[in-house]
Amino acid sequence: MKNIFKYISKTSMALLLGLTISSCGPQDEEVIEVNHTESENTVELTKAQFEQAGIKFGSLEKRVIGSELRVNGVIDVPPQSNISIHMPYGGFVKYTEMLPGTKVKKGQLLVVIENPEFIQFQQEYLESLAKQEFLKAEFDRQKELFDEKVASGKTFQQAKSDFLANEARIKTMEERLKLIGFNPAKIREGNISASVNIFAPVNGAVREIYTNVGKYINPQDVIMDITNAEDLHVELTVYENDIPRVQEGQRIRFALANSPEEWREAEVFLIGSGVREDRSVTVHGHLEKMHEDLKPGMYIAARIETDSNEVLAIQEEGIVRFGGKQYVFAYTGEKTENGATVHDFEMMEVIKGYTEDGYTQISLADSEKDLSALQVVTKGAFTLLAKAKNTEEEGEGHAH
């Protein structure tokens, strides 16, 4: 039997049979033989056609698929993870090798700042330390004389005042030196320098740098910004009508604009309490795991899973669209016709549900049939549809 692969309606079948009997003479050797009964939406493949098409089929899978809310958002970090590096007393940039995007570890050298005033600060500190021993001794001596009623109270009070004032000055200088970046203990050992090193306070990456070697940095100037990438999260824009559907702990799937097929996961951990002027609310999501290619400010398309159920699902490529409806092909078995093996398929209308991770929930339009009992084509459904349509056109165009 030649070209036995057909998808034709009952009306077309009757017409084709009539045309074959009445119009085709013995000289027409290309007539398609139809000596079997087909139901609507039936497709047949010979063994060779079946093998060539690479058809694969199997039972539908039970998968947990949720109803999803589609939203947009960005990758961002909380304010405490965006750190601006500055120098409280200013100075000239003596050294830096940082560039935007440079990864840094906590304690790594970022920049060296030089300022001649730093030497004066250290000198004043050491001078105050030197005075302290003398002032302490004088205070103790005057106290002893005052207790013995030998010295006047005024002299004792002056010695006490000088001692305490110098002690306060030393503590203030130590805090100023620490604020700049110096270690007072090393200064007491004689290590004096006009330069101070600034180190990375966290692990992260340089987001922006606003200086260069030789440039003067004012106290209010930001030298560079560092982002702690260990605390990246997603910030989604959800409009107020959909907010009641969103709850903490819900699953988030998101994809970057440059890789829309690569889905990553997060979890809702905070829902904004205020509605903005555009009637939207910010929803924050924790990443399930870190990704090296994620950067703050990246735009994302996201889906918040607002509900989930175990359903029968099929890979998306197993569903075809024809005539405005959705179909799958069910394998109904094989038989022998004219000594040849024939594989039968039935094109069945389905209703699509939710889609997740490449699988789509489906149900049969004919609710009397048991979907779970079917062997459904998972690979090659589009080939079957194309062959079926071609065969139907051939059948309709055979009249002469």
Secondary structure as the mmCIF struct_conf table of DSSP 4:
data_model
#
loop_
_struct_conf.conf_type_id
_struct_conf.id
_struct_conf.beg_label_comp_id
_struct_conf.beg_label_asym_id
_struct_conf.beg_label_seq_id
_struct_conf.end_label_comp_id
_struct_conf.end_label_asym_id
_struct_conf.end_label_seq_id
BEND BEND1 ASN A 3 ASN A 3
HELX_RH_AL_P HELX_RH_AL_P1 LYS A 10 SER A 23
TURN_TY1_P TURN_TY1_P1 PRO A 26 GLN A 27
TURN_TY1_P TURN_TY1_P2 GLU A 29 GLU A 30
HELX_LH_PP_P HELX_LH_PP_P1 VAL A 31 GLU A 33
BEND BEND2 HIS A 36 HIS A 36
TURN_TY1_P TURN_TY1_P3 GLU A 40 ASN A 41
STRN STRN1 THR A 42 THR A 46
HELX_RH_AL_P HELX_RH_AL_P2 LYS A 47 ALA A 53
TURN_TY1_P TURN_TY1_P4 GLY A 54 GLY A 54
STRN STRN2 LYS A 56 GLY A 58
HELX_LH_PP_P HELX_LH_PP_P2 SER A 59 LEU A 60
STRN STRN3 GLU A 61 ASP A 76
HELX_RH_3T_P HELX_RH_3T_P1 PRO A 79 SER A 81
STRN STRN4 ASN A 82 HIS A 86
TURN_TY1_P TURN_TY1_P5 PRO A 88 TYR A 89
STRN STRN5 GLY A 91 THR A 96
TURN_TY1_P TURN_TY1_P6 PRO A 100 GLY A 101
STRN STRN6 LYS A 103 VAL A 104
TURN_TY1_P TURN_TY1_P7 LYS A 106 GLY A 107
STRN STRN7 LEU A 109 GLU A 114
TURN_TY1_P TURN_TY1_P8 PRO A 116 PRO A 116
HELX_RH_AL_P HELX_RH_AL_P3 GLU A 117 ASP A 147
TURN_TY1_P TURN_TY1_P9 GLU A 148 LYS A 149
BEND BEND3 ALA A 151 ALA A 151
HELX_RH_AL_P HELX_RH_AL_P4 GLY A 153 ILE A 180
TURN_TY1_P TURN_TY1_P10 GLY A 181 GLY A 181
HELX_RH_AL_P HELX_RH_AL_P5 PRO A 184 ARG A 188
TURN_TY1_P TURN_TY1_P11 GLU A 189 GLY A 190
BEND BEND4 ALA A 194 ALA A 194
STRN STRN8 SER A 195 PHE A 199
BEND BEND5 PRO A 201 ASN A 203
STRN STRN9 GLY A 204 ILE A 209
TURN_TY1_P TURN_TY1_P12 VAL A 213 GLY A 214
STRN STRN10 TYR A 216 ILE A 217
TURN_TY1_P TURN_TY1_P13 PRO A 219 GLN A 220
STRN STRN11 VAL A 222 THR A 227
HELX_RH_3T_P HELX_RH_3T_P2 ALA A 229 ASP A 231
STRN STRN12 HIS A 233 TYR A 239
TURN_TY1_P TURN_TY1_P14 GLU A 240 ASP A 242
HELX_RH_3T_P HELX_RH_3T_P3 ILE A 243 ARG A 245
TURN_TY1_P TURN_TY1_P15 GLU A 248 GLY A 249
STRN STRN13 ARG A 251 LEU A 256
TURN_TY1_P TURN_TY1_P16 ALA A 257 ASN A 258
STRN STRN14 SER A 259 ILE A 271
BEND BEND6 SER A 273 GLY A 274
TURN_TY1_P TURN_TY1_P17 GLU A 277 ASP A 278
BEND BEND7 ARG A 279 ARG A 279
STRN STRN15 SER A 280 LEU A 287
BEND BEND8 GLU A 288 LYS A 289
TURN_TY1_P TURN_TY1_P18 GLU A 292 ASP A 293
TURN_TY1_P TURN_TY1_P19 PRO A 296 GLY A 297
STRN STRN16 TYR A 299 GLN A 315
HELX_RH_3T_P HELX_RH_3T_P4 GLU A 316 GLY A 318
STRN STRN17 VAL A 320 PHE A 322
TURN_TY1_P TURN_TY1_P20 GLY A 323 GLY A 324
STRN STRN18 LYS A 325 GLU A 337
TURN_TY1_P TURN_TY1_P21 ASN A 338 GLY A 339
STRN STRN19 ALA A 340 GLU A 356
TURN_TY1_P TURN_TY1_P22 ASP A 357 GLY A 358
STRN STRN20 TYR A 359 LEU A 364
BEND BEND9 ALA A 365 ASP A 366
TURN_TY1_P TURN_TY1_P23 SER A 367 GLU A 368
BEND BEND10 LYS A 369 LYS A 369
HELX_RH_3T_P HELX_RH_3T_P5 LEU A 371 ALA A 373
STRN STRN21 VAL A 376 LYS A 379
BEND BEND11 GLY A 380 GLY A 380
HELX_RH_AL_P HELX_RH_AL_P6 ALA A 381 GLU A 396
TURN_TY1_P TURN_TY1_P24 GLY A 397 GLY A 397
#
